[in-house]
């Protein structure tokens, strides 16, 4: 390097006021960096404390563990995002553009995952409102089965023939849900027909006796046996006993068998569908 250039450079360095540089740049930036780190570290600790408190409160309120962890993660992420924005703001970074960028990214992700988010929201609602619990037999989203697991995005059901069905939560929560296990008792609705030539009173007494002899049939509410219809080929009785929910199908199957055997023994007929045809003999 030429001697005059070296001399010029040394002259410029000598003119720099180190103290002024330190006071104007180094110290303010150093303070901002320390403050930003303090905001981030302390903010992270506070977020952790708040999330733990929220989880304890939800656990004491007997909120589902899946929902507790899910809400805890969401709250933690949102609060940490505010902490990061506050730390960057302390450094002098323009956070307005950052917030706008985060909002635009969130909107884009939301549109891309619209179906997934719907299932997510429906899963949260199912866990909060609990229209059914594990082990309940329900009919929902066009399928029926025993609830085995309620997840954030899907619900797992097991059918009577031991098939596993996984249904999106959005389809379940957005439709009609029939819970057959929610109540302690259920009414068994059955219809039995007898021939027009049979004794209605005798048939009614037989049906009442069968229900009275079954210990699984509840006395209150009292069972109903009534003539419901004069059909095309039979007189139809509505037979409606009340039972405990767990006894429903056993009572249903056993009653049909007992009615058939007793009717046969007592000479009461169960007619086949038939039609009487009358012809006009006039010439």
C-alpha positions in Angstrom: 0.0 0.0 0.0 1.4 3.5 -0.9 2.7 5.5 2.1 0.2 8.3 1.5 -2.7 5.9 1.8 -1.4 4.5 5.0 -1.0 7.9 6.4 -4.6 8.9 5.4 -6.1 5.7 7.0 -4.2 6.3 10.3 -5.4 9.9 10.3 -9.1 8.7 9.9 -8.7 6.2 12.7 -7.3 8.8 15.0 -10.2 11.1 14.3 -12.8 8.4 15.5 -13.9 9.2 19.0 -14.0 5.8 20.7 -15.9 7.1 23.7 -18.5 8.7 21.5 -18.9 5.5 19.5 -19.3 3.5 22.6 -21.9 5.8 24.1 -23.8 6.2 20.8 -23.9 2.6 19.6 -22.2 -0.1 21.7 -23.9 0.7 25.0 -27.4 1.2 23.7 -27.2 -1.9 21.5 -25.8 -3.9 24.4 -28.6 -2.8 26.7 -31.2 -3.6 24.0 -29.7 -7.1 23.5 -29.6 -7.8 27.3 -33.2 -6.5 27.7 -34.4 -8.6 24.7 -32.8 -11.7 26.2 -34.3 -10.9 29.6 -37.7 -10.5 28.0 -37.4 -13.8 26.2 -36.1 -15.8 29.2 -38.4 -14.3 31.8 -41.3 -14.4 29.3 -40.7 -18.1 28.6 -40.6 -18.9 32.3 -43.9 -17.0 32.9 -45.5 -18.8 30.0 -44.4 -22.1 31.4 -45.9 -21.2 34.8 -49.2 -20.0 33.3 -49.5 -23.2 31.2 -48.9 -25.4 34.2 -51.5 -23.5 36.2 -54.0 -23.7 33.4 -53.5 -27.5 33.1 -53.9 -28.0 36.8 -57.1 -26.0 36.8 -58.5 -28.0 33.9 -57.4 -31.3 35.5 -59.2 -30.3 38.7 -62.3 -29.5 36.6 -62.1 -33.0 35.3 -61.5 -31.9 31.7 -60.4 -34.8 29.4 -56.6 -35.3 29.4 -56.4 -35.1 25.6 -58.1 -31.7 25.7 -55.8 -30.5 28.6 -52.7 -31.3 26.6 -54.1 -29.9 23.4 -55.2 -26.6 25.0 -51.9 -26.4 26.9 -49.9 -26.6 23.6 -52.0 -24.0 21.9 -51.8 -21.6 24.8 -48.0 -22.1 25.1 -47.4 -21.5 21.4 -49.5 -18.3 21.3 -48.0 -16.8 24.4 -44.4 -17.7 23.3 -45.2 -15.9 20.0 -46.1 -12.7 21.9 -42.8 -13.1 23.9 -40.8 -13.4 20.7 -42.5 -10.3 19.2 -41.9 -8.3 22.4 -38.2 -9.3 22.4 -37.8 -8.3 18.7 -39.5 -5.0 19.4 -37.0 -4.3 22.2 -34.2 -4.8 19.6 -35.8 -2.2 17.4 -37.2 -4.6 14.8 -40.3 -3.4 13.1 -42.8 -6.1 14.3 -45.7 -4.7 12.3 -44.6 -6.5 9.2 -43.8 -9.6 11.1 -47.3 -9.7 12.7 -48.8 -9.2 9.2 -46.7 -12.0 7.8 -47.7 -14.4 10.6 -51.3 -13.5 10.1 -51.1 -14.1 6.3 -49.3 -17.4 6.9 -51.9 -18.5 9.4 -54.7 -17.6 6.9 -53.0 -19.6 4.2 -52.4 -22.6 6.4 -56.0 -22.4 7.7 -57.4 -22.5 4.1 -55.1 -25.3 3.2 -56.1 -27.4 6.2 -59.8 -26.4 6.3 -61.1 -29.9 6.6 -58.5 -30.9 9.1 -59.2 -27.8 11.2 -62.9 -28.6 11.1 -62.2 -32.1 12.4 -60.0 -30.6 15.0 -62.6 -28.1 16.2 -65.3 -30.9 16.2 -62.9 -33.1 18.2 -62.6 -30.4 20.8 -66.3 -29.9 21.0 -66.9 -33.6 21.3 -64.4 -33.8 24.2 -65.9 -30.7 25.9 -69.6 -31.6 25.6 -69.3 -35.4 25.7 -72.4 -36.6 23.8 -70.9 -40.0 24.3 -68.1 -41.7 26.2 -65.8 -44.6 25.6 -67.8 -47.9 25.7 -71.1 -46.3 24.6 -73.0 -47.8 21.7 -73.9 -44.9 19.3 -75.1 -44.3 15.8 -73.5 -41.3 14.1 -72.2 -40.3 10.6 -74.1 -43.2 9.0 -72.4 -45.9 11.1 -73.2 -47.6 14.4 -70.8 -49.1 16.9 -69.2 -49.0 20.3 -67.0 -46.0 21.0 -63.4 -47.1 21.6 -61.4 -43.8 21.4 -62.3 -40.2 21.0 -59.3 -38.4 19.3 -58.6 -34.8 18.3 -59.2 -35.5 14.6 -61.1 -38.9 14.5 -63.2 -41.2 16.6 -62.7 -44.9 16.6 -65.7 -47.2 16.7 -66.1 -51.0 16.9 -69.0 -52.7 15.3 -70.9 -55.7 16.6 -69.0 -58.0 14.3 -65.7 -56.6 15.5 -64.8 -54.3 12.7 -63.0 -51.1 13.4 -64.4 -47.9 11.9 -62.5 -44.6 12.0 -64.8 -41.6 11.5 -63.7 -38.0 11.0 -65.0 -35.9 14.0 -66.5 -33.3 11.6 -68.9 -35.8 10.2 -70.0 -36.9 13.7 -70.4 -33.5 15.3 -72.1 -32.0 12.2 -74.8 -34.7 12.1 -77.3 -36.4 14.3 -75.9 -38.6 17.2 -78.0 -41.4 18.7 -76.5 -42.7 21.9 -78.1 -46.0 22.9 -76.1 -46.3 26.1 -76.5 -42.9 27.6 -79.6 -43.7 29.7 -79.8 -46.3 32.4 -83.0 -47.8 31.0 -84.5 -48.4 27.6 -87.9 -49.4 26.2 -88.0 -52.5 24.1 -90.4 -52.0 21.2 -91.9 -55.3 19.8 -94.9 -56.2 17.6 -96.6 -59.5 17.6 -99.5 -60.5 15.4 -102.3 -63.1 15.9 -105.0 -64.4 13.6 -108.4 -62.8 13.4 -110.0 -66.0 14.6 -107.9 -66.1 17.8 -109.0 -64.9 21.2 -107.6 -61.3 21.6 -108.0 -61.3 25.4 -106.2 -64.7 25.8 -103.3 -63.5 23.6 -103.1 -60.3 25.7 -103.0 -62.2 28.9 -100.2 -64.5 27.6 -98.1 -61.5 26.6 -98.6 -59.8 30.0 -97.7 -63.1 31.7 -94.5 -63.5 29.8 -93.4 -60.0 30.7 -94.3 -60.5 34.4 -92.3 -63.7 34.6 -89.2 -62.0 33.3 -87.3 -60.5 36.2 -85.3 -58.2 33.9 -88.5 -56.3 32.9 -88.9 -53.3 35.2 -92.1 -52.7 37.1 -91.8 -49.0 36.9 -92.4 -47.8 34.2 -95.0 -50.5 33.7 -94.8 -52.5 30.5 -97.4 -51.9 27.8 -99.4 -54.5 25.9 -102.0 -53.1 23.6 -103.8 -53.8 20.3 -102.1 -51.4 17.9 -103.4 -52.3 14.5 -106.0 -54.4 12.6 -103.6 -55.4 9.8 -104.3 -57.0 6.5 -103.8 -60.5 7.8 -103.3 -60.2 11.6 -104.3 -58.4 14.7 -101.1 -56.7 15.9 -100.1 -56.1 19.5 -97.5 -53.5 20.6 -95.5 -55.0 23.4 -93.2 -52.4 25.1 -91.4 -53.4 28.4 -88.8 -51.2 30.1 -85.4 -52.8 30.9 -82.0 -51.8 32.0 -79.9 -50.7 29.0 -77.5 -53.7 29.4 -80.4 -56.2 29.2 -82.0 -54.7 26.0 -81.0 -57.3 23.4 -81.3 -60.3 25.7 -84.9 -59.4 26.6 -85.7 -58.6 23.0 -84.5 -62.0 21.7 -85.8 -64.1 24.6 -89.2 -62.5 24.5 -89.6 -63.3 20.8 -88.7 -66.9 21.5 -91.0 -67.2 24.5 -94.0 -65.7 22.6 -93.6 -68.1 19.8 -93.4 -71.2 22.1 -96.2 -70.0 24.3 -98.5 -69.1 21.4 -97.9 -72.6 19.9 -98.6 -74.3 23.2 -101.8 -72.2 23.8 -103.2 -72.6 20.3 -102.7 -68.9 19.3 -101.7 -68.6 15.6 -99.1 -66.2 14.2 -100.5 -65.9 10.6 -98.5 -65.6 7.5 -99.2 -62.5 5.3 -102.2 -63.5 3.2 -105.0 -62.1 1.0 -108.6 -63.2 0.7 -109.8 -63.1 -2.9 -113.6 -63.0 -3.6 -115.0 -63.8 -7.0 -118.3 -62.7 -8.4 -120.2 -65.8 -9.5 -123.0 -63.8 -11.2 -123.5 -64.6 -14.9 
